[in-house]
Amino acid sequence: MNQTRRRILPLVLIAAAGTMALSACSGSANGTVSAGGGASASASGSTSGSTSGSTSSSTSTGQPTQSAGSSNGGSTAGSSNGGSGSGTSATSDSYAYKHPCTGGQLTVKASYDSALGVTKRLIEVTNTGSASCGLTYYPSVAIDNSATINTTSGTPETVQPAVPGGLGGPPYFPIYAGAHAYAVVDLDPSHATSGASKQYNTLSVIATTELPDADTVNTTITEEGSGGGNPYVKSPFLGLYRSTVTDAVSSAKG
């Protein structure tokens, strides 16, 4: 019987655990998440139904986007723009805080940008809907050994990056209609190869932790720009959503 399991756990559950260290080995590694025991670690969806992510290198650092707290496209608080809600604009932070983003109004792309460095990957989320909505502070991210995922036996080899602590609860990160949110994951912040692993070859991303596994976007990890094979993964770190690439890179420094 096929095993179904949730591969991306809410990162808030591991934020207090600190950075995950991987040891070089041919099988599983320290920090591997094994899902499948309880209801909170399973899902009815599988990655075969997920949308493949883009690996375009055309992203430019510092791209200006709508910043939190300002209006989108010149709309002022109190306007409707396709939304509703007791005098609160659908293009406002307060509206976004009350309306978590749904999978249908978001697109997700994970890409390599040479300007960021070989160990970093850029996650870009776009609100394609007509109203603002709220993302969680950061996306749900897993770094997988694809050969061990969605198999009928064995343990899936998955590591989740550490995230900034001390965030508390909502409000969410607001993203206006047509705007972008950026997050950066550093696969190997130390750039060390000792104790690192090259067996993790897929970056799995869900835009917000409240969405199901069916909304996962999978992107193959390759060593872009120099040689072949996968980059090393060791103690990865994920920054917070930010409205510019430059700020997202800064957040990913840990």
ZAKEVO-638597 format. One record per atom (N, C-alpha, C, O): x, y, z. Coordinates in steps of 0.2 Angstrom, whole numbers, padded with zeros to 4 digits, always signed. Example, Ala and Ser with C-alpha at 12.3 -4.5 7.8 and 13.67 -1.06 7.14 Angstrom:
residues 2
+0066-0028+0039;+0062-0022+0039;+0066-0016+0039;+0071-0017+0042;+0064-0011+0035;+0068-0005+0036;+0064+0000+0039;+0067+0006+0040;
//
This chain:
residues 254
+0004-0006+0000;+0000+0000+0000;+0004+0006+0000;+0009+0007+0004;+0003+0011-0004;+0007+0017-0005;+0006+0021+0002;+0001+0022+0005;+0012+0024+0004;+0012+0028+0010;+0011+0035+0008;+0013+0037+0002;+0007+0038+0011;+0006+0046+0010;+0008+0049+0017;+0007+0047+0022;+0012+0055+0016;+0014+0058+0021;+0016+0065+0020;+0017+0067+0014;+0015+0069+0025;+0016+0076+0024;+0024+0078+0024;+0027+0076+0029;+0027+0080+0019;+0034+0081+0019;+0036+0088+0021;+0042+0088+0024;+0032+0093+0021;+0033+0099+0023;+0029+0101+0029;+0023+0102+0029;+0033+0101+0035;+0030+0103+0041;+0030+0110+0042;+0034+0114+0040;+0025+0113+0046;+0025+0120+0048;+0032+0122+0051;+0034+0119+0056;+0036+0126+0048;+0042+0128+0051;+0042+0131+0058;+0047+0131+0061;+0037+0134+0060;+0036+0136+0067;+0038+0131+0072;+0040+0132+0077;+0036+0125+0070;+0038+0119+0075;+0045+0118+0076;+0047+0115+0081;+0049+0120+0071;+0056+0118+0072;+0060+0125+0073;+0067+0124+0073;+0057+0131+0073;+0061+0137+0074;+0065+0137+0080;+0071+0139+0080;+0063+0134+0085;+0066+0134+0092;+0072+0129+0092;+0076+0129+0096;+0072+0125+0087;+0077+0119+0087;+0084+0122+0085;+0089+0118+0086;+0084+0127+0082;+0090+0130+0079;+0092+0127+0072;+0088+0124+0069;+0098+0128+0070;+0100+0126+0064;+0101+0118+0064;+0104+0115+0068;+0099+0115+0058;+0099+0108+0057;+0106+0106+0054;+0108+0109+0048;+0110+0102+0057;+0116+0100+0054;+0116+0093+0050;+0112+0089+0053;+0119+0093+0044;+0118+0086+0041;+0125+0083+0041;+0130+0087+0041;+0125+0077+0041;+0132+0073+0041;+0132+0069+0034;+0127+0067+0031;+0138+0069+0031;+0139+0066+0025;+0138+0058+0026;+0142+0055+0029;+0133+0056+0022;+0132+0048+0022;+0128+0047+0016;+0126+0051+0012;+0128+0040+0014;+0125+0038+0008;+0118+0037+0009;+0114+0036+0005;+0115+0036+0015;+0108+0035+0017;+0105+0041+0020;+0106+0046+0017;+0102+0041+0026;+0099+0046+0029;+0104+0051+0032;+0110+0049+0033;+0102+0057+0034;+0107+0062+0037;+0103+0064+0043;+0097+0064+0044;+0108+0067+0048;+0105+0070+0054;+0101+0076+0052;+0103+0080+0047;+0095+0077+0055;+0091+0083+0053;+0085+0080+0048;+0081+0084+0046;+0085+0074+0046;+0080+0072+0041;+0074+0071+0045;+0073+0069+0050;+0068+0073+0041;+0062+0073+0044;+0058+0067+0042;+0058+0066+0036;+0056+0063+0046;+0052+0057+0044;+0045+0058+0046;+0043+0059+0052;+0041+0058+0041;+0034+0060+0042;+0030+0053+0040;+0032+0049+0036;+0024+0052+0043;+0020+0046+0042;+0017+0043+0048;+0013+0039+0047;+0019+0045+0054;+0016+0042+0060;+0009+0045+0062;+0005+0041+0063;+0008+0051+0062;+0002+0054+0065;-0002+0058+0060;+0001+0059+0054;-0008+0060+0062;-0012+0064+0057;-0009+0070+0055;-0010+0072+0049;-0005+0073+0059;-0002+0080+0058;+0004+0079+0053;+0006+0084+0050;+0006+0073+0052;+0012+0072+0047;+0010+0068+0041;+0014+0065+0038;+0004+0068+0039;+0001+0065+0033;-0003+0070+0029;-0006+0075+0031;-0003+0068+0023;-0007+0072+0018;-0010+0068+0013;-0007+0063+0011;-0016+0069+0010;-0019+0065+0005;-0016+0067-0002;-0016+0063-0007;-0012+0073-0003;-0009+0075-0009;-0002+0072-0010;+0000+0069-0005;+0000+0072-0016;+0007+0069-0017;+0010+0074-0022;+0007+0078-0025;+0017+0074-0022;+0021+0078-0027;+0019+0077-0034;+0021+0081-0038;+0017+0071-0036;+0015+0070-0043;+0010+0075-0046;+0010+0076-0052;+0006+0078-0041;+0001+0083-0043;+0004+0090-0042;+0000+0095-0043;+0010+0091-0040;+0012+0098-0039;+0015+0101-0045;+0016+0098-0050;+0015+0107-0045;+0017+0111-0051;+0025+0112-0051;+0028+0114-0046;+0028+0111-0057;+0035+0111-0057;+0037+0119-0056;+0034+0123-0060;+0042+0120-0053;+0045+0127-0052;+0049+0129-0058;+0052+0125-0061;+0050+0135-0059;+0055+0138-0064;+0062+0139-0061;+0063+0140-0055;+0067+0138-0065;+0074+0139-0063;+0077+0144-0067;+0083+0144-0069;+0073+0149-0069;+0075+0155-0073;+0081+0159-0069;+0080+0159-0063;+0086+0162-0072;+0091+0166-0069;+0090+0173-0071;+0095+0177-0070;+0084+0175-0073;+0083+0182-0075;+0081+0187-0070;+0080+0193-0071;+0081+0184-0063;+0079+0189-0058;+0084+0194-0056;+0090+0192-0057;+0082+0200-0055;+0087+0205-0054;+0086+0207-0046;+0081+0208-0044;+0092+0208-0043;+0092+0209-0036;+0089+0216-0035;+0090+0221-0039;+0086+0217-0029;+0083+0224-0028;+0077+0226-0032;+0076+0232-0032;+0074+0221-0035;+0068+0223-0038;+0063+0227-0034;+0061+0224-0029;+0061+0233-0036;+0056+0236-0031;+0049+0233-0032;+0047+0232-0038;+0046+0232-0026;+0039+0230-0026;+0035+0234-0021;+0038+0238-0018;+0029+0232-0020;+0025+0235-0016;+0027+0234-0009;+0027+0228-0007;+0028+0239-0005;+0031+0238+0002;+0025+0238+0007;+0020+0241+0006;+0026+0234+0012;+0020+0234+0017;+0019+0241+0020;+0023+0245+0021;+0012+0242+0021;+0010+0248+0024;+0008+0253+0019;+0005+0259+0020;+0010+0252+0012;+0008+0257+0007;+0003+0255+0003;+0001+0249+0003;+0000+0259-0001;-0006+0257-0005;-0004+0254-0012;+0002+0256-0014;-0008+0250-0015;-0006+0246-0021;-0009+0250-0027;-0015+0251-0027;-0005+0252-0032;-0007+0255-0038;-0011+0262-0036;-0015+0264-0040;-0009+0265-0031;-0012+0272-0029;-0019+0271-0026;-0022+0276-0024;-0021+0265-0024;-0028+0264-0021;-0027+0267-0014;-0022+0266-0011;-0032+0270-0011;-0032+0272-0005;-0036+0268+0000;-0041+0264-0003;-0035+0268+0006;-0039+0264+0011;-0046+0266+0010;-0048+0272+0010;-0051+0261+0010;-0058+0262+0009;-0061+0261+0002;-0067+0261+0001;-0056+0260-0003;-0058+0258-0009;-0060+0251-0009;-0057+0247-0005;-0063+0248-0014;-0065+0241-0015;-0061+0237-0019;-0058+0232-0016;-0059+0238-0025;-0055+0234-0029;-0056+0227-0029;-0051+0223-0028;-0062+0225-0029;-0063+0218-0030;-0064+0214-0023;-0065+0208-0023;-0063+0218-0018;-0064+0215-0011;-0070+0218-0007;-0073+0222-0010;-0071+0216-0001;-0076+0219+0003;-0074+0218+0010;-0069+0215+0012;-0077+0222+0015;-0076+0221+0022;-0076+0227+0026;-0071+0230+0027;-0082+0229+0028;-0083+0234+0033;-0079+0240+0032;-0075+0243+0037;-0078+0243+0026;-0074+0249+0025;-0067+0248+0025;-0063+0253+0024;-0065+0242+0025;-0058+0240+0024;-0056+0239+0017;-0059+0235+0014;-0051+0242+0014;-0049+0241+0007;-0046+0234+0006;-0043+0231+0010;-0048+0232+0000;-0045+0225-0002;-0038+0226-0004;-0034+0221-0006;-0035+0232-0004;-0028+0234-0006;-0025+0237+0001;-0022+0242+0000;-0026+0234+0006;-0023+0237+0013;-0020+0231+0017;-0022+0225+0016;-0016+0233+0021;-0013+0228+0026;-0018+0225+0030;-0019+0219+0031;-0023+0229+0033;-0028+0226+0037;-0033+0221+0034;-0035+0216+0037;-0034+0222+0028;-0038+0218+0024;-0034+0211+0023;-0037+0206+0024;-0028+0212+0022;-0024+0206+0021;-0023+0202+0027;-0023+0195+0027;-0023+0205+0033;-0022+0201+0039;-0028+0197+0041;-0028+0192+0044;-0034+0199+0038;-0040+0195+0039;-0042+0190+0034;-0046+0187+0034;-0038+0190+0029;-0039+0186+0023;-0033+0182+0021;-0029+0185+0017;-0031+0176+0024;-0025+0173+0022;-0026+0171+0014;-0031+0170+0012;-0020+0171+0011;-0020+0169+0004;-0022+0162+0003;-0021+0157+0007;-0025+0161-0003;-0027+0154-0005;-0022+0152-0011;-0019+0157-0014;-0022+0146-0012;-0018+0144-0018;-0020+0146-0024;-0016+0147-0029;-0026+0148-0025;-0029+0150-0032;-0027+0157-0034;-0027+0159-0040;-0025+0161-0029;-0023+0168-0030;-0015+0169-0030;-0013+0175-0030;-0011+0164-0030;-0004+0164-0029;-0001+0160-0035;-0003+0155-0037;+0005+0163-0037;+0010+0159-0041;+0016+0159-0037;+0018+0164-0034;+0020+0153-0038;+0026+0152-0034;+0032+0150-0039;+0031+0146-0043;+0038+0153-0039;+0043+0152-0043;+0050+0152-0038;+0051+0156-0034;+0054+0146-0039;+0060+0146-0036;+0065+0146-0041;+0065+0142-0046;+0070+0150-0040;+0075+0151-0045;+0082+0152-0043;+0083+0154-0037;+0087+0152-0047;+0094+0153-0045;+0096+0160-0048;+0094+0161-0054;+0099+0164-0044;+0101+0171-0047;+0109+0171-0045;+0111+0171-0039;+0113+0172-0050;+0120+0172-0049;+0122+0177-0044;+0127+0177-0041;+0119+0183-0044;+0121+0188-0040;+0120+0187-0033;+0123+0190-0028;+0116+0182-0031;+0115+0180-0024;+0120+0176-0021;+0121+0175-0015;+0123+0172-0025;+0128+0167-0023;+0126+0160-0025;+0120+0159-0025;+0131+0155-0026;+0129+0149-0028;+0125+0145-0023;+0121+0140-0025;+0125+0146-0017;+0121+0142-0012;+0114+0145-0010;+0111+0141-0007;+0113+0150-0013;+0106+0153-0012;+0101+0152-0017;+0103+0151-0023;+0095+0151-0015;+0089+0151-0020;+0084+0156-0018;+0082+0157-0013;+0081+0159-0023;+0076+0164-0023;+0069+0162-0024;+0068+0158-0029;+0065+0163-0019;+0058+0161-0019;+0054+0167-0020;+0054+0172-0017;+0050+0167-0026;+0046+0173-0028;+0038+0171-0028;+0037+0166-0032;+0034+0174-0024;+0027+0173-0024;+0024+0179-0027;+0025+0185-0025;+0019+0178-0031;+0015+0184-0034;+0008+0183-0033;+0005+0177-0033;+0005+0188-0031;-0003+0188-0030;-0006+0190-0036;-0006+0196-0038;-0009+0185-0039;-0012+0186-0046;-0020+0187-0045;-0023+0188-0050;-0022+0188-0039;-0029+0189-0037;-0031+0197-0038;-0026+0201-0040;-0037+0199-0036;-0039+0206-0036;-0039+0209-0029;-0041+0215-0029;-0037+0205-0024;-0037+0208-0017;-0031+0206-0014;-0028+0201-0015;-0029+0210-0009;-0023+0209-0005;-0025+0202+0000;-0031+0201+0001;-0020+0199+0002;-0021+0193+0006;-0014+0193+0010;-0009+0196+0009;-0015+0188+0015;-0009+0187+0020;-0005+0181+0019;-0008+0175+0019;+0001+0181+0018;+0006+0176+0019;+0008+0175+0026;+0008+0180+0030;+0010+0169+0028;+0014+0168+0034;+0020+0171+0033;+0022+0173+0028;+0024+0172+0039;+0030+0176+0039;+0035+0173+0034;+0039+0177+0031;+0035+0167+0032;+0040+0164+0027;+0036+0158+0024;+0031+0155+0027;+0038+0155+0018;+0035+0150+0015;+0037+0143+0019;+0042+0143+0023;+0034+0138+0018;+0036+0131+0020;+0041+0128+0015;+0039+0128+0009;+0046+0126+0017;+0052+0124+0013;+0054+0117+0015;+0056+0117+0021;+0055+0113+0011;+0059+0107+0012;+0064+0105+0007;+0063+0107+0001;+0070+0102+0008;+0075+0101+0004;+0075+0093+0004;+0077+0090+0009;+0074+0090-0002;+0072+0083-0002;+0078+0079-0006;+0081+0082-0011;+0078+0073-0004;+0082+0068-0009;+0076+0065-0013;+0072+0061-0010;+0075+0067-0019;+0069+0065-0023;+0069+0057-0024;+0063+0055-0025;+0074+0053-0023;+0074+0046-0024;+0070+0043-0018;+0068+0037-0019;+0069+0046-0013;+0066+0043-0007;+0059+0046-0006;+0056+0044-0001;+0057+0050-0010;+0050+0053-0009;+0045+0050-0013;+0046+0048-0019;+0039+0049-0010;+0033+0046-0013;+0035+0039-0016;+0033+0037-0021;+0038+0035-0011;+0040+0028-0013;+0035+0024-0008;+0032+0026-0004;+0035+0017-0010;+0031+0013-0006;+0034+0010+0000;+0031+0007+0004;+0040+0011+0001;+0044+0009+0007;+0050+0014+0008;+0052+0018+0004;+0053+0013+0014;+0058+0017+0016;+0056+0023+0019;+0050+0025+0020;+0061+0027+0021;+0060+0033+0025;+0062+0039+0020;+0068+0039+0017;+0058+0044+0019;+0059+0050+0015;+0065+0054+0018;+0065+0055+0024;+0070+0056+0014;+0075+0060+0017;+0074+0067+0015;+0074+0069+0009;+0072+0071+0020;+0070+0078+0019;+0073+0082+0025;+0073+0080+0031;+0076+0088+0023;+0078+0092+0029;+0075+0099+0028;+0074+0101+0022;+0073+0102+0033;+0070+0109+0033;+0075+0114+0036;+0078+0113+0041;+0075+0120+0033;+0080+0125+0035;+0077+0128+0041;+0071+0128+0043;+0082+0130+0045;+0081+0134+0051;+0078+0141+0049;+0079+0143+0043;+0074+0144+0053;+0071+0150+0052;+0072+0155+0058;+0074+0153+0063;+0071+0162+0056;+0071+0167+0062;+0067+0165+0067;+0061+0163+0066;+0069+0166+0074;+0064+0165+0079;+0061+0171+0082;+0063+0177+0080;+0057+0171+0087;+0054+0176+0091;+0049+0180+0087;+0049+0186+0088;+0046+0177+0082;+0041+0181+0078;+0034+0182+0081;+0031+0186+0079;+0032+0177+0085;+0026+0177+0088;+0020+0175+0083;+0022+0171+0079;+0014+0177+0084;+0009+0175+0080;+0007+0180+0074;+0011+0184+0073;+0002+0179+0071;+0000+0184+0066;+0000+0191+0069;-0001+0192+0075;+0000+0197+0065;-0002+0197+0058;+0003+0194+0053;+0009+0193+0054;+0000+0193+0047;+0004+0190+0042;+0008+0195+0038;+0007+0201+0039;+0012+0192+0033;+0015+0197+0028;+0010+0198+0023;+0008+0194+0019;+0008+0205+0022;+0003+0207+0017;+0006+0207+0010;+0011+0210+0009;+0002+0204+0005;+0004+0205-0002;-0002+0207-0006;-0007+0204-0006;-0001+0213-0009;-0006+0216-0013;-0008+0213-0019;-0003+0209-0022;-0013+0214-0022;-0015+0212-0029;-0010+0214-0034;-0008+0220-0035;-0007+0209-0038;-0002+0211-0042;+0005+0212-0040;+0010+0212-0044;+0006+0211-0033;+0013+0212-0030;+0016+0206-0029;+0014+0200-0030;+0023+0206-0027;+0027+0201-0026;+0030+0200-0019;+0030+0206-0016;+0031+0195-0016;+0035+0194-0010;+0040+0189-0011;+0040+0184-0015;+0046+0190-0008;+0052+0187-0009;+0055+0184-0003;+0054+0187+0002;+0057+0178-0003;+0061+0174+0002;+0067+0171-0001;+0067+0169-0007;+0072+0170+0003;+0079+0167+0001;+0080+0162+0006;+0080+0162+0012;+0082+0156+0003;+0085+0150+0007;+0092+0149+0005;+0094+0149-0001;+0096+0149+0010;+0103+0147+0009;+0104+0140+0011;+0103+0138+0016;+0106+0136+0005;+0107+0129+0006;+0113+0127+0011;+0113+0122+0014;+0118+0131+0010;+0124+0130+0014;+0128+0137+0016;+0132+0139+0013;+0125+0140+0022;+0127+0146+0023;+0135+0147+0025;+0138+0152+0024;+0138+0141+0027;+0145+0141+0029;+0149+0140+0023;+0155+0141+0023;+0146+0138+0017;+0150+0136+0011;+0155+0130+0013;+0160+0130+0009;+0154+0127+0018;+0159+0121+0020;+0156+0115+0016;+0150+0114+0015;+0161+0110+0015;+0159+0104+0011;+0160+0098+0016;+0157+0093+0016;+0164+0099+0022;+0165+0094+0027;+0158+0093+0031;+0156+0098+0033;+0156+0087+0031;+0149+0086+0034;+0143+0088+0030;+0138+0088+0033;+0144+0090+0024;+0139+0092+0020;+0136+0086+0016;+0140+0081+0015;+0131+0087+0012;+0128+0082+0008;+0126+0085+0001;+0124+0090+0001;+0127+0080-0004;+0124+0082-0010;+0119+0078-0013;+0117+0078-0019;+0116+0074-0008;+0110+0070-0010;+0104+0073-0010;+0099+0070-0013;+0103+0079-0008;+0097+0083-0008;+0096+0087-0014;+0100+0092-0015;+0092+0085-0018;+0092+0088-0025;+0085+0091-0027;+0084+0093-0033;+0081+0092-0023;+0074+0095-0024;+0072+0100-0019;+0072+0099-0013;+0070+0106-0021;+0068+0112-0017;+0060+0112-0017;+0058+0113-0023;+0057+0110-0012;+0050+0110-0012;+0047+0116-0008;+0049+0117-0002;+0042+0119-0011;+0040+0126-0008;+0033+0126-0008;+0029+0125-0013;+0030+0128-0002;+0023+0130-0002;+0022+0137+0000;+0026+0139+0005;+0019+0141-0003;+0019+0148-0002;+0018+0151+0005;+0021+0155+0008;+0013+0147+0008;+0011+0149+0015;+0010+0143+0019;+0007+0138+0016;+0011+0142+0025;+0011+0136+0029;+0003+0134+0030;+0002+0128+0032;-0002+0138+0028;-0008+0136+0029;-0011+0132+0023;-0017+0130+0023;-0007+0132+0018;-0010+0128+0012;-0008+0121+0012;-0003+0119+0015;-0011+0117+0008;-0010+0110+0008;-0004+0108+0004;-0002+0112+0000;-0002+0101+0005;+0003+0099+0001;+0002+0099-0007;+0007+0099-0011;-0004+0099-0009;-0006+0099-0016;-0003+0105-0019;-0003+0106-0025;-0002+0111-0015;+0000+0117-0018;+0008+0117-0018;+0011+0123-0019;+0011+0112-0017;+0019+0112-0017;+0021+0113-0024;+0019+0110-0029;+0027+0117-0024;+0030+0118-0031;+0037+0115-0030;+0041+0117-0025;+0039+0111-0034;+0046+0107-0034;+0050+0110-0039;+0049+0110-0045;+0056+0111-0037;+0062+0114-0042;+0068+0110-0041;+0070+0109-0035;+0071+0107-0046;+0077+0103-0046;+0083+0108-0044;+0083+0113-0046;+0087+0106-0039;+0093+0110-0037;+0099+0107-0041;+0101+0101-0041;+0102+0112-0045;+0108+0110-0048;+0113+0116-0047;+0111+0121-0044;+0119+0114-0048;+0125+0118-0046;+0125+0123-0052;+0129+0122-0057;+0121+0128-0052;+0121+0133-0058;+0127+0137-0059;+0131+0139-0054;+0129+0138-0065;+0134+0142-0066;+0141+0139-0066;+0146+0142-0070;+0142+0133-0063;+0149+0131-0063;+0149+0123-0062;+0147+0121-0056;+0150+0119-0067;+0150+0112-0066;+0143+0109-0066;+0138+0112-0066;+0143+0102-0065;+0137+0099-0064;+0136+0096-0057;+0140+0097-0053;+0130+0093-0056;+0129+0090-0050;+0125+0095-0045;+0124+0100-0047;+0124+0092-0039;+0120+0096-0034;+0125+0100-0030;+0130+0098-0028;+0123+0106-0027;+0127+0109-0022;+0126+0106-0016;+0122+0102-0015;+0131+0108-0011;+0131+0105-0005;+0125+0108-0001;+0123+0113-0001;+0122+0104+0004;+0117+0106+0008;+0120+0105+0016;+0121+0099+0017;+0120+0110+0019;+0122+0109+0026;+0120+0115+0030;+0121+0121+0029;+0116+0113+0036;+0113+0118+0040;+0109+0124+0036;+0111+0130+0037;+0105+0122+0032;+0101+0128+0028;+0098+0132+0032;+0095+0131+0038;+0097+0138+0029;+0093+0144+0033;+0088+0147+0028;+0090+0149+0023;+0082+0149+0031;+0077+0152+0027;+0075+0159+0030;+0074+0159+0036;+0076+0164+0026;+0074+0171+0028;+0066+0172+0028;+0063+0168+0025;+0064+0178+0030;+0057+0180+0030;+0055+0183+0023;+0060+0185+0019;+0049+0183+0022;+0046+0186+0016;+0048+0194+0017;+0048+0197+0022;+0050+0196+0011;+0052+0203+0011;+0049+0206+0004;+0048+0202-0001;+0048+0212+0003;+0045+0215-0003;+0051+0217-0008;+0049+0219-0014;+0057+0216-0006;+0062+0217-0011;+0067+0211-0011;+0068+0208-0005;+0071+0210-0016;+0076+0204-0016;+0081+0206-0011;+0083+0201-0008;+0083+0212-0011;+0089+0214-0007;+0087+0213+0000;+0091+0210+0004;+0081+0215+0003;+0079+0214+0009;+0078+0206+0011;+0080+0204+0017;+0076+0202+0006;+0075+0195+0007;+0082+0192+0008;+0083+0187+0012;+0087+0194+0004;+0094+0191+0005;+0097+0193+0012;+0100+0189+0016;+0095+0199+0015;+0098+0201+0021;+0095+0197+0027;+0098+0195+0032;+0088+0195+0026;+0085+0191+0031;+0087+0184+0031;+0087+0181+0036;+0090+0182+0026;+0092+0175+0025;+0099+0174+0028;+0102+0168+0028;+0102+0179+0031;+0109+0179+0034;+0109+0176+0041;+0114+0174+0043;+0103+0175+0044;+0103+0171+0050;+0105+0176+0056;+0105+0174+0062;
//
